[in-house]
Amino acid sequence: MILKIFLFIVLAYLLFELIEHAIIPLLGLILKKKRKPVTGSSGLIGKVGEVKEWSNKEGKVFIHGELWWATSEDPLSPGDKAVVQNVQGLTLTVKPHKRTNL
């Protein structure tokens, strides 16, 4: 009886260690490769920000707590929402955000 209990405890411990040190890290690596980058210029593309200042075809857009220089071929005004299309250096290329009614 004691041998069965001891064997059960040892097997449970080994199974736990296998899951903790092999399976969970492998799942983490697989999921990490599927995620889109959230830093750098590629992390900004597709994000929606608020236009703070605008004159002619350039101005400033507030995205993720930061104020960015931006350009657009479309007319924008302060308070409008804009979607990031491209990033060149520290300047964003944006277009007006079109809201969809659900």
Rosetta blueprint (number, residue, H / E / L):
1 M L
2 I H
3 L H
4 K H
5 I H
6 F H
7 L H
8 F H
9 I H
10 V H
11 L H
12 A H
13 Y H
14 L H
15 L H
16 F H
17 E H
18 L H
19 I H
20 E H
21 H H
22 A H
23 I H
24 I H
25 P H
26 L H
27 L H
28 G H
29 L H
30 I H
31 L H
32 K H
33 K H
34 K H
35 R L
36 K L
37 P L
38 V L
39 T L
40 G L
41 S H
42 S H
43 G H
44 L L
45 I L
46 G L
47 K L
48 V E
49 G E
50 E E
51 V E
52 K E
53 E E
54 W E
55 S E
56 N L
57 K L
58 E E
59 G E
60 K E
61 V E
62 F E
63 I E
64 H L
65 G L
66 E E
67 L E
68 W E
69 W E
70 A E
71 T E
72 S L
73 E L
74 D L
75 P L
76 L L
77 S L
78 P L
79 G L
80 D L
81 K E
82 A E
83 V E
84 V E
85 Q E
86 N E
87 V E
88 Q E
89 G L
90 L L
91 T E
92 L E
93 T E
94 V E
95 K E
96 P E
97 H L
98 K L
99 R L
100 T L
101 N L
102 L L
